[in-house]
Amino acid sequence: MAAITSDMEIEVRRPRRSVVVGVLLLVWVAAYFVLRGVNTLVLGGQETTGFHDWLTEHRDDVGQGNAFFDAIRIAVDHFVVLLQDVISQPSFDRPVPVIGWLGVVAVSAYLAWAFGNWKVAVLTAAGLGFVGLQGLWQESMDTLALTIAAVLLSLLVAIPLGIWAGLSDRAYKVATLVLDLMQTLPTFVYLAPLTLFFAIGPAAATIATLIYAAPPAVRLTAHAIRSVPPESVEAARSLGSTRGQTLTKVLLPMSRSTVVVGINQTIMAALSMVTVAALIDAPGLGQTVLKALQTLDVGVAFNAGLAIVVLAIVLDRVTTAAGDRPWRTASIRRKVLLGAGAVGVLVAIWFSRTYVWAAEFPSSPNVGSRIAVVTSDVTTWVQDVFGGFTYGVRDAVTNGLLNPLEALLTGSPWWLVTAVVVALAAVLGGWRGALPAAVCLLLLVATGVWHDSMITLASTVLATVVVVAVGLVLGVWAGRNHRVDTWIRPVLDAGQTMPPFVYLVPFLALFGTSRFTAIAAAVVFAVPVTTKIVADGIKAVPVATVEAANSVGSSTWQVISKVQLPVARRAITLAVNQGLIYVLSMVVVGGLVGAGALGYGVAAGFAQSELYGKGLAAGLAIVLLGVLLDRVTQAAARRTGQFKGRGEKR
């Protein structure tokens, strides 16, 4: 009997992770009702900690007086001011810029024609003319000058780094790690630390934009170089080409279209960041939108937001057309036409320097004021007619979902929240999830803005759940249906083109100032990137795998749930990760329209010098939340892959 017993294999089933998670949540809720209001680390809006005061007192010790940072700040400031002198600001003792509106329109349309085609040139002229008719010519030119400065500096750094990463495997691995970190951080996070080194103003705004806008150009340039067929490179070397000749005569020409796509993405990212950088006194349309949001003037905000969208569309179409244009020498006829066009541009520039009417955009007709009035009237009408429904949805979601989640996070003792979150991270992602979770949460306590961090976390979690649900449905639909993908892709592209500030305007009209407004805007902001990644993942599933499932009689739902979603798990994990980051950045921007918490803390730190340290701590807290969510989701995805197909028994 003993022998028989010793040979028996006893099977012990380990509890499903979903069960363990459920038990942890039930224990948390029960403990919340017992310990509610204890050790919640609440800090009033004007209250600060010793750490905050220390940051405020020592903010000038970092950058002020440092020759290196001062030299960079002065050089960037002069570069931005030079561009403003050329197209937007009075300069050289003249009441108008070097090139007036007529010259700017002529130069822009000519460049669009030279690098693209005549249709893009017409769109460029019409777009710039429209922003002038809106009464926002100078603000638009300030935004354009700052965008051009940031893009040129970004490309000056990004293209060489991209080429290096494309040619070297070691450089590619290092660049990938750095770029992943840069793209993980929300846009707000770049602003506060940079003001320590470069002070508030155009230099800090330009450098923040450079950091945000450079990664796409680096990634796509490296990808383009590495995608050139090896046969082409070998053929060039066999003919005696040096490494420099191979790069300039083979690799770069064959990579041109992809590199231009990278430049396009850099321009879009720069324009988006330039508007957000209004928080640190960046000139341009961002200032107009920011002031309108602060005064809840939906009409003015919409008018300025529309100008930003028009600029984005113009810049997007010009760079896209330049990438699509065939790489070949221009014909004699085109060269003659381009020469004649150049003469016409010079004449337009002379007029804009000589006559006031061609230098200052006419003040009438001003369609901008009409747009603002109509928008305000429409907003009032929407609120009167649909306010009962939209405000009802807002109140239902707020009272039914957001408030309970926020109460649980903010009303529980900080050590209880830390223990539960670390335990959940350990269950979902093992020690790779638990360790960064513990470190990030303890550092959040040290920042002194724990309570605000929990409010932001509640909004982020709720918005992310909605984003992932919507992104999965749309992504699977688009990935399985080419017609749907063709129809939905331009909408998603347009959604990613608009800067974050612009999303707040329509939701401010529908839902007023509230946390729900920020959540709704965050969902719309993050759904495009999530949907695209999921759709690409579904389309990448091998056709043979899907056909094998269909051949054994699987239903559509079974093919999706048992084949396509599991095979596309890596893409879905990336989609969830990117959705979290986009939501976090947008929920923070939503602090300007009533979301409060960390977003308001960062904005208040820029506006009130005595709260600078607290604003910097709030920015650090945003980084910690981003790292926490990023590490836990990635660890959970890796652990799911390890257990997949292996069962749950021990």
C-alpha positions in Angstrom: 0.0 0.0 0.0 2.8 2.3 0.9 4.4 1.6 -2.5 1.2 2.3 -4.3 0.7 5.6 -2.4 4.2 6.7 -3.0 3.8 6.2 -6.8 0.5 8.2 -7.0 0.7 11.7 -8.6 -1.4 14.1 -6.6 -2.7 16.9 -8.8 -3.3 20.3 -7.1 -5.1 22.9 -9.1 -4.0 26.4 -8.6 -6.7 29.0 -8.2 -7.5 30.9 -11.4 -6.0 34.4 -11.4 -9.4 36.0 -11.9 -10.6 34.3 -8.7 -7.5 35.6 -6.7 -8.1 39.1 -8.2 -11.7 39.0 -7.1 -10.9 38.0 -3.6 -8.3 40.7 -3.3 -10.8 43.3 -4.4 -13.4 42.1 -2.0 -10.9 42.2 0.9 -10.0 45.8 -0.2 -13.6 46.9 -0.2 -14.3 45.4 3.2 -11.1 47.0 4.6 -12.2 50.4 3.1 -15.4 50.5 5.0 -13.5 49.8 8.3 -10.5 52.2 7.7 -12.2 54.9 5.5 -10.5 58.3 6.0 -7.4 57.0 7.8 -3.9 58.0 6.5 -5.3 59.3 3.2 -2.6 62.0 2.9 -5.0 64.7 1.7 -3.2 68.0 0.8 -5.2 71.2 0.1 -4.9 73.1 -3.1 -2.7 75.8 -1.7 -0.9 73.6 0.9 2.6 72.4 0.3 5.1 70.0 1.9 8.7 70.6 2.8 9.7 68.8 -0.4 7.6 71.1 -2.5 9.1 74.2 -0.7 12.6 72.9 -1.3 11.9 72.4 -5.0 10.5 76.0 -5.2 13.5 77.5 -3.3 16.1 75.7 -5.4 14.5 75.9 -8.8 17.0 78.6 -9.9 20.1 76.5 -8.7 19.9 74.1 -11.6 19.8 76.2 -14.8 20.4 79.8 -13.8 24.1 80.7 -14.1 25.0 77.5 -15.8 27.0 78.4 -18.9 26.0 75.3 -20.8 22.2 75.6 -20.3 22.3 79.4 -20.7 24.1 79.0 -24.1 21.5 76.5 -25.3 18.6 78.7 -24.1 20.0 81.9 -25.7 20.7 80.1 -29.0 17.3 78.5 -29.2 15.6 81.8 -28.2 17.4 83.7 -30.9 16.5 81.1 -33.5 12.8 81.2 -32.6 12.9 85.0 -32.5 14.6 85.1 -35.9 11.8 83.0 -37.4 9.2 85.2 -35.7 10.9 88.3 -37.1 10.6 86.8 -40.6 6.9 85.9 -40.6 5.0 87.0 -37.5 6.4 89.8 -35.4 7.4 93.4 -36.0 11.1 93.5 -36.6 14.1 95.7 -37.5 12.3 98.9 -36.4 9.4 98.1 -38.7 5.8 97.7 -37.6 5.5 94.5 -39.7 7.6 91.3 -40.1 10.2 90.9 -42.8 7.8 88.9 -45.0 4.1 89.9 -44.8 1.1 87.7 -45.2 1.1 87.9 -49.0 4.8 86.8 -49.1 4.2 84.0 -46.6 1.2 82.6 -48.6 3.2 82.8 -51.9 6.3 81.1 -50.4 4.2 78.4 -48.7 2.1 77.7 -51.9 5.2 77.6 -54.0 7.0 75.1 -51.8 3.9 72.9 -51.7 3.8 73.0 -55.5 7.6 72.3 -55.8 7.6 69.4 -53.4 4.1 68.2 -54.0 1.6 69.2 -56.7 -0.7 72.1 -57.7 -3.6 70.7 -55.7 -1.6 70.8 -52.5 -0.5 74.3 -53.4 -4.1 75.5 -53.7 -4.9 73.8 -50.4 -2.0 75.5 -48.7 -2.9 79.0 -50.0 -6.6 78.4 -49.1 -5.7 77.1 -45.6 -3.4 80.0 -44.7 -5.9 82.5 -46.1 -8.7 81.0 -44.0 -6.7 81.3 -40.7 -6.1 84.9 -41.7 -9.8 85.5 -42.2 -10.4 84.0 -38.8 -8.5 87.0 -37.3 -5.7 84.7 -36.1 -2.9 85.4 -38.6 -0.2 86.6 -36.2 -1.1 83.8 -33.6 -1.0 81.2 -36.4 2.4 82.5 -37.7 3.8 82.4 -34.1 2.7 78.8 -33.9 4.2 78.1 -37.3 7.5 79.7 -36.4 7.8 77.7 -33.2 6.8 74.5 -35.1 9.4 75.1 -37.8 12.1 75.8 -35.2 11.3 72.6 -33.3 11.0 70.5 -36.4 14.3 71.7 -37.9 16.1 71.1 -34.6 14.4 67.7 -34.2 15.5 66.6 -37.7 19.0 67.9 -37.1 19.2 65.4 -34.2 16.8 62.7 -35.4 17.9 62.0 -39.0 21.6 61.3 -38.1 20.6 59.2 -35.1 18.1 57.3 -37.3 20.8 56.6 -39.9 23.2 55.5 -37.2 20.6 53.2 -35.7 19.8 51.9 -39.2 23.4 51.0 -39.8 24.4 49.6 -36.4 22.6 46.9 -34.5 24.0 48.0 -31.2 22.9 51.6 -31.8 19.5 50.4 -32.8 19.0 48.5 -29.5 20.0 51.5 -27.4 17.9 53.9 -29.5 14.9 51.6 -29.1 15.2 51.6 -25.3 15.6 55.4 -25.1 12.7 56.1 -27.6 10.4 53.8 -25.7 11.0 55.8 -22.5 10.5 59.1 -24.3 7.2 58.0 -25.8 6.0 56.5 -22.6 6.0 59.8 -20.8 2.9 62.1 -21.2 3.5 65.4 -22.9 2.9 67.4 -19.7 5.9 65.7 -18.1 8.4 67.3 -20.4 7.4 70.8 -19.5 8.0 71.2 -15.7 11.6 69.8 -15.6 12.7 71.7 -18.6 11.7 75.0 -17.0 14.3 74.3 -14.3 17.1 74.3 -17.0 15.8 76.8 -19.6 13.2 79.0 -17.7 9.7 79.6 -18.9 9.5 80.8 -22.5 10.1 79.8 -26.1 13.4 78.0 -25.5 11.9 75.5 -23.0 8.8 75.1 -25.2 11.0 74.4 -28.3 13.2 71.9 -26.5 10.1 70.1 -25.0 8.7 69.9 -28.5 12.0 68.6 -29.8 12.0 65.8 -27.3 8.4 64.9 -28.0 8.7 65.1 -31.8 12.1 63.5 -32.5 11.2 59.8 -31.8 9.1 59.2 -34.9 11.8 60.5 -37.2 14.5 58.4 -35.5 12.3 55.2 -35.6 11.2 55.5 -39.2 14.6 56.6 -40.5 16.2 53.6 -38.8 13.4 51.3 -40.1 13.8 52.7 -43.7 17.6 52.1 -43.7 17.3 48.6 -42.3 14.5 47.8 -44.8 16.7 48.4 -47.9 17.2 45.0 -49.7 20.7 43.7 -48.9 21.1 42.8 -52.6 21.1 46.6 -53.5 23.7 47.3 -50.9 25.9 44.4 -52.0 25.6 45.5 -55.7 26.8 49.0 -54.8 29.8 47.8 -52.8 30.7 45.3 -55.6 31.1 48.3 -57.9 33.5 49.9 -55.5 31.3 52.3 -53.6 32.5 53.6 -50.3 30.3 53.5 -47.2 29.5 57.2 -47.7 28.6 56.7 -51.3 26.5 53.6 -50.5 24.6 55.7 -47.9 24.0 58.8 -50.1 23.5 57.0 -53.5 21.6 53.8 -52.4 20.3 53.7 -48.8 18.9 57.2 -48.5 17.3 57.4 -52.0 15.7 54.0 -51.5 14.5 55.1 -48.0 13.2 58.5 -49.1 9.4 57.8 -48.9 9.6 56.2 -45.4 11.9 59.0 -44.1 9.4 61.6 -45.4 6.7 59.8 -43.4 8.9 60.1 -40.3 9.3 63.9 -41.1 5.5 64.1 -41.4 4.9 62.4 -38.1 7.5 64.7 -36.5 5.7 67.8 -37.8 2.4 66.6 -36.5 3.9 65.8 -33.1 5.6 69.2 -33.0 2.4 71.1 -33.8 0.6 69.1 -31.1 3.2 69.8 -28.5 3.6 73.5 -29.4 0.0 74.1 -28.5 0.3 72.3 -25.1 3.5 74.2 -24.5 1.4 77.4 -24.1 1.4 76.4 -20.4 5.0 77.5 -20.3 4.4 80.7 -22.2 4.9 79.4 -25.7 3.5 82.0 -28.2 0.8 81.3 -30.7 -2.6 79.6 -31.0 -2.1 77.5 -27.9 -2.3 80.7 -25.8 -5.6 81.6 -27.3 -7.1 78.1 -26.7 -5.7 78.0 -23.1 -7.1 81.4 -22.2 -10.5 80.5 -23.7 -10.6 77.2 -21.8 -9.8 79.0 -18.6 -12.7 81.4 -19.1 -14.9 78.7 -20.5 -15.4 80.6 -23.8 -16.2 77.7 -26.1 -16.6 80.0 -29.1 -13.1 81.5 -29.0 -11.6 78.1 -28.1 -13.4 76.5 -31.1 -12.2 79.2 -33.5 -8.6 78.9 -32.4 -8.8 75.1 -32.3 -10.1 75.2 -35.9 -7.1 77.2 -37.0 -4.8 74.6 -35.4 -6.6 71.8 -37.3 -6.3 73.8 -40.6 -2.5 74.3 -40.0 -2.2 70.6 -39.2 -4.0 69.5 -42.4 -1.9 71.8 -44.5 1.4 70.6 -43.1 0.2 67.0 -43.3 -0.9 67.2 -46.9 2.3 69.0 -48.0 4.7 66.4 -46.4 2.5 63.5 -47.6 2.5 64.8 -51.2 6.3 65.3 -51.0 6.7 61.6 -49.9 4.4 60.4 -52.6 6.1 62.3 -55.4 8.2 60.0 -57.7 12.0 60.3 -57.2 13.0 61.6 -60.7 14.5 64.6 -62.3 12.0 67.3 -63.2 11.1 67.8 -66.8 12.2 70.9 -68.8 8.6 72.2 -68.7 8.3 71.8 -65.0 11.7 73.6 -64.4 10.5 76.5 -66.5 7.2 76.7 -64.6 9.1 76.5 -61.3 11.4 79.3 -62.4 8.5 81.5 -63.4 6.8 80.7 -60.1 9.9 81.7 -58.2 9.9 85.1 -59.9 6.2 85.5 -58.9 7.1 84.6 -55.3 9.8 87.2 -55.2 7.4 89.8 -56.5 4.9 88.8 -53.8 7.6 89.2 -51.1 8.5 92.6 -52.5 4.9 93.7 -52.3 4.6 92.4 -48.7 7.7 94.4 -47.7 6.6 97.6 -49.4 2.9 97.9 -48.9 0.9 97.7 -45.7 -2.0 96.0 -47.3 0.3 93.1 -48.3 2.1 93.0 -45.0 -0.7 93.1 -42.4 -3.6 90.7 -43.0 -6.8 92.7 -43.6 -8.9 93.0 -40.5 -12.1 92.6 -42.5 -13.9 90.5 -43.3 -13.3 88.7 -40.0 -15.0 85.3 -40.1 -13.5 84.3 -36.8 -15.8 86.5 -34.6 -18.7 85.1 -36.6 -17.5 81.5 -36.0 -17.1 82.2 -32.3 -20.6 83.7 -32.0 -22.2 80.8 -34.0 -20.3 78.3 -31.9 -21.4 79.9 -28.7 -25.0 80.0 -29.9 -24.8 76.3 -31.0 -23.3 75.4 -27.7 -26.2 77.1 -25.9 -28.7 75.4 -28.1 -27.1 72.0 -27.6 -27.1 72.5 -23.9 -30.7 73.5 -23.9 -31.9 70.7 -26.1 -29.6 67.9 -25.2 -28.3 69.1 -21.9 -30.7 66.8 -20.0 -29.4 63.8 -21.8 -25.7 64.7 -21.9 -25.6 65.9 -18.4 -27.6 62.9 -17.3 -25.0 60.6 -18.9 -22.3 62.6 -17.2 -23.9 62.4 -13.8 -24.8 58.6 -14.2 -21.2 57.7 -15.1 -19.8 60.0 -12.5 -22.0 58.8 -9.7 -22.3 55.2 -10.7 -18.6 54.4 -11.7 -16.2 57.3 -11.2 -17.2 58.4 -7.7 -17.1 54.9 -6.2 -13.7 54.1 -7.8 -12.3 57.4 -6.7 -13.7 57.0 -3.2 -12.1 53.6 -2.9 -8.7 55.0 -4.0 -8.7 58.3 -2.1 -10.6 57.1 1.0 -8.4 54.0 1.7 -5.2 54.4 3.7 -2.2 54.9 1.5 -0.6 51.7 2.8 -3.7 49.7 2.1 -3.9 50.9 -1.5 -0.1 50.2 -1.9 -0.5 46.7 -0.5 -3.5 45.8 -2.6 -2.0 47.2 -5.9 1.3 45.4 -5.3 -0.6 42.2 -4.6 -2.6 42.6 -7.8 0.5 43.3 -9.7 2.1 40.2 -8.3 -0.9 38.1 -9.2 -1.1 39.5 -12.8 2.5 40.0 -13.6 4.6 38.2 -11.0 7.6 39.9 -9.4 8.3 41.8 -12.6 5.0 43.6 -12.0 5.1 43.8 -8.2 8.6 45.3 -7.8 8.1 48.4 -10.0 4.6 48.8 -8.6 6.0 48.9 -5.0 8.7 51.4 -6.0 6.4 53.7 -7.9 3.8 53.8 -5.2 6.3 54.5 -2.4 7.8 57.3 -4.5 4.2 58.7 -5.1 3.9 58.9 -1.3 7.2 60.8 -1.2 6.0 63.4 -3.8 3.4 64.6 -1.3 0.6 64.5 -3.9 -0.8 61.0 -3.2 -4.4 62.1 -3.0 -4.3 63.9 -6.3 -2.5 60.9 -7.8 -5.3 58.6 -6.8 -7.9 60.9 -8.3 -6.0 60.9 -11.6 -5.5 57.2 -11.4 -9.3 56.6 -11.0 -10.0 58.7 -14.1 -7.2 57.0 -16.0 -8.4 53.4 -15.2 -12.0 54.2 -16.1 -11.1 55.9 -19.4 -8.6 53.1 -20.3 -11.3 50.4 -19.8 -13.5 52.2 -22.3 -10.7 52.8 -24.7 -9.6 49.2 -24.7 -13.2 48.0 -25.2 -13.9 50.4 -28.1 -10.5 49.8 -29.6 -10.9 46.1 -29.6 -14.3 46.2 -31.2 -13.3 48.7 -33.9 -9.9 47.1 -34.4 -11.2 43.6 -34.9 -13.9 44.9 -37.2 -11.4 46.8 -39.3 -8.8 44.0 -39.2 -11.4 41.5 -40.6 -13.1 43.8 -43.1 -11.0 45.6 -45.7 -13.9 47.9 -46.7 -14.4 49.0 -43.0 -10.6 49.5 -42.7 -10.6 51.7 -45.8 -13.5 53.8 -44.4 -12.3 54.1 -40.8 -8.6 54.7 -41.4 -8.9 58.4 -42.6 -11.1 59.1 -39.6 -8.5 57.6 -37.3 -5.7 59.6 -39.1 -7.7 62.8 -38.6 -8.2 62.0 -34.9 -4.4 61.6 -34.4 -3.7 64.8 -36.3 -5.6 67.1 -33.9 -3.6 68.4 -30.9 -4.9 67.4 -27.4 -6.3 70.9 -26.6 -8.7 70.7 -29.5 -10.5 67.6 -28.2 -11.6 69.5 -25.0 -13.6 72.1 -26.9 -16.6 70.0 -28.1 -16.8 68.0 -24.9 -16.7 71.2 -22.9 -19.8 72.3 -24.8 -21.6 68.9 -24.3 -20.7 68.1 -20.7 -19.5 71.4 -19.1 -16.6 71.5 -16.7 -16.2 68.2 -15.0 -14.0 65.1 -14.6 -16.3 63.3 -17.1 -15.4 65.9 -19.7 -11.7 65.0 -19.4 -12.5 61.3 -19.5 -14.7 61.6 -22.6 -12.0 63.7 -24.4 -9.3 61.1 -23.3 -11.4 58.3 -24.8 -11.7 60.0 -28.2 -8.0 60.9 -28.1 -6.8 57.4 -27.3 -9.2 55.2 -29.4 -7.5 55.9 -32.8 -4.1 54.6 -31.8 -5.6 51.6 -30.0 -7.8 50.7 -32.9 -5.0 51.0 -35.4 -2.7 48.7 -33.5 -5.4 46.1 -32.9 -6.4 46.2 -36.6 -2.8 45.7 -37.7 -2.4 42.8 -35.3 -5.6 41.1 -36.5 -4.5 41.6 -40.2 -1.1 40.1 -39.4 -2.6 36.7 -38.3 -1.6 34.2 -41.0 -4.5 33.5 -43.4 -3.7 29.8 -43.2 -4.4 29.8 -39.5 -7.8 31.4 -40.0 -8.7 29.1 -42.8 -7.8 26.1 -40.7 -10.2 27.2 -38.0 -12.9 27.8 -40.6 -12.4 24.4 -42.1 -13.2 22.6 -38.8 -16.5 24.5 -38.6 -15.6 27.3 -36.2 -18.1 30.1 -35.9 -17.1 33.8 -36.5 -16.9 34.4 -32.8 -14.8 31.3 -32.2 -12.4 32.3 -34.9 -12.0 35.8 -33.3 -11.8 34.6 -29.7 -9.9 31.3 -30.1 -7.6 32.2 -33.0 -7.2 35.8 -34.0 -7.2 37.5 -30.6 -4.7 35.0 -29.0 -2.4 35.1 -32.0 -2.5 38.9 -32.0 -1.9 39.1 -28.3 1.4 41.0 -28.6 -0.3 43.7 -30.7 -3.2 43.9 -28.3 -0.8 44.3 -25.4 0.9 47.1 -27.2 -2.6 48.7 -27.9 -3.5 48.5 -24.2 -0.1 50.0 -23.3 -0.4 52.9 -25.7 -4.0 53.5 -24.8 -3.0 53.9 -21.2 -0.3 56.4 -22.1 -2.6 58.4 -24.3 -5.3 58.4 -21.7 -3.0 59.5 -19.0 -1.7 62.4 -21.0 -5.1 63.6 -22.0 -6.7 63.2 -18.5 -4.0 65.4 -17.2 -4.7 68.0 -19.9 -8.3 67.7 -18.8 -7.3 69.4 -15.5 -7.9 72.6 -17.4 -11.6 71.9 -17.7 -12.5 70.7 -14.3 -10.6 67.3 -13.9 -8.4 68.8 -11.2 -5.9 66.6 -9.5 -2.4 66.3 -11.1 -3.3 68.2 -14.2 -4.4 71.2 -12.2 -1.4 70.9 -10.0 1.0 71.1 -13.0 -0.9 74.1 -14.5 -1.0 75.9 -11.1 2.7 75.4 -10.7 3.3 77.2 -13.9 0.8 80.0 -13.0 1.8 80.6 -9.4 5.5 80.8 -8.5 4.9 79.8 -4.9 3.3 76.5 -6.1 6.2 75.7 -8.6 7.6 72.9 -6.4 4.2 71.3 -6.0 3.6 71.5 -9.8 7.0 69.9 -10.4 6.1 67.1 -7.9 2.7 66.6 -9.7 4.6 66.2 -13.0 6.9 63.6 -11.3 3.8 61.8 -10.0 2.4 61.6 -13.6 5.7 60.0 -14.7 5.4 57.5 -11.8 1.8 56.6 -12.7 2.8 56.1 -16.3 5.7 53.8 -15.4 3.5 51.9 -12.9 0.8 51.2 -15.4 3.2 50.5 -18.2 5.3 48.0 -16.2 2.3 46.2 -14.7 0.5 45.7 -18.1 3.6 44.5 -19.8 4.5 42.1 -17.0 0.9 40.8 -17.0 1.1 40.2 -20.8 4.4 38.3 -20.5 3.0 36.1 -17.7 -0.1 35.4 -19.7 2.1 34.2 -22.5 4.1 31.9 -20.2 0.9 30.2 -18.8 -0.8 30.1 -22.2 -1.4 26.5 -23.3 0.3 25.1 -20.2 -2.7 24.8 -17.9 -3.0 25.9 -14.3 -2.0 22.8 -12.4 0.9 22.0 -10.2 
